[in-house]
Amino acid sequence: MDTVDVGTLSRFCLDISHAGDPRFGVFVAPFSVGDCTYATNKVIIIRVPRIDAVPVSERGAKLIEKLQIPSDLGPDLIPWPAVQEIPMGPCA
């Protein structure tokens, strides 16, 4: 398995211009929780094996708990939520 560095993982975070806004704190940089490191832009979340250089985040831990992301998934398993088809009306 290839390794991921902090720079690559950072591409999946919000733009750094949100760094001063406390509402976006956990979304502007990768964070570690347990044996994993995460990055998110509030749309997708990426999880990789723990990168030692990425700090642990209490807010990140709360986010992971809130999203109910299991900690026992293998690194190659990507759980997708069930998607329901939305009926489309005619275009105006």
C-alpha positions as CSV (number, residue, x, y, z in Angstrom):
1,M,0.0,0.0,0.0
2,D,1.3,3.5,-0.9
3,T,1.8,6.0,1.9
4,V,0.1,9.4,2.1
5,D,1.9,12.5,3.3
6,V,0.4,15.4,5.1
7,G,0.6,17.6,2.0
8,T,-1.5,15.2,-0.1
9,L,-4.0,14.7,2.7
10,S,-4.3,18.5,3.2
11,R,-5.8,18.8,-0.3
12,F,-8.9,17.2,1.1
13,C,-9.4,20.0,3.7
14,L,-11.2,23.3,3.5
15,D,-9.3,26.3,2.1
16,I,-6.9,27.7,4.7
17,S,-8.7,31.0,4.5
18,H,-11.2,29.5,7.0
19,A,-8.4,28.9,9.5
20,G,-9.3,31.8,11.8
21,D,-13.0,30.9,12.0
22,P,-13.7,28.6,15.0
23,R,-16.6,27.0,13.2
24,F,-14.2,25.4,10.6
25,G,-11.3,24.5,12.9
26,V,-11.4,20.8,12.4
27,F,-11.9,21.1,8.6
28,V,-8.8,23.2,7.7
29,A,-6.1,20.7,8.5
30,P,-5.7,16.9,8.8
31,F,-6.3,15.5,12.4
32,S,-5.5,12.2,14.1
33,V,-7.9,10.1,16.2
34,G,-6.7,6.7,17.5
35,D,-4.8,4.7,14.8
36,C,-6.0,6.9,11.9
37,T,-5.5,10.3,10.4
38,Y,-8.4,12.1,8.8
39,A,-9.0,15.0,6.4
40,T,-12.4,16.5,5.5
41,N,-13.8,19.5,3.6
42,K,-17.3,18.9,5.1
43,V,-18.4,17.0,2.0
44,I,-16.1,14.0,2.0
45,I,-13.8,12.5,4.7
46,I,-10.6,10.7,4.0
47,R,-9.1,8.2,6.5
48,V,-5.6,6.8,6.3
49,P,-3.3,5.0,8.7
50,R,-2.0,7.3,11.5
51,I,0.5,9.9,10.4
52,D,2.7,10.7,13.4
53,A,3.2,14.3,12.3
54,V,-0.5,15.0,12.4
55,P,-1.8,16.1,15.9
56,V,-4.6,14.5,17.8
57,S,-7.8,16.5,17.8
58,E,-10.5,16.4,20.4
59,R,-12.9,18.2,18.1
60,G,-12.0,15.7,15.4
61,A,-12.7,12.8,17.8
62,K,-16.1,14.2,18.5
63,L,-16.8,14.5,14.7
64,I,-15.8,10.9,14.1
65,E,-18.0,9.8,16.9
66,K,-20.9,11.9,15.7
67,L,-20.6,10.5,12.2
68,Q,-20.4,6.9,13.7
69,I,-17.4,6.0,11.6
70,P,-16.3,2.5,12.7
71,S,-12.7,2.2,13.7
72,D,-12.3,-1.4,12.6
73,L,-12.6,-0.9,8.8
74,G,-9.7,-2.0,6.7
75,P,-7.7,0.7,4.9
76,D,-9.1,-0.3,1.5
77,L,-12.7,-0.5,2.5
78,I,-14.8,2.6,1.7
79,P,-18.3,2.4,3.2
80,W,-20.9,4.2,1.0
81,P,-24.2,5.2,2.5
82,A,-27.4,4.0,0.8
83,V,-28.4,6.4,-1.9
84,Q,-32.0,6.7,-3.0
85,E,-32.9,7.8,-6.4
86,I,-34.6,11.2,-6.5
87,P,-37.3,11.5,-9.1
88,M,-36.6,14.4,-11.5
89,G,-39.4,16.6,-12.9
90,P,-39.2,18.2,-16.3
91,C,-36.8,21.0,-16.8
92,A,-38.3,24.5,-17.0
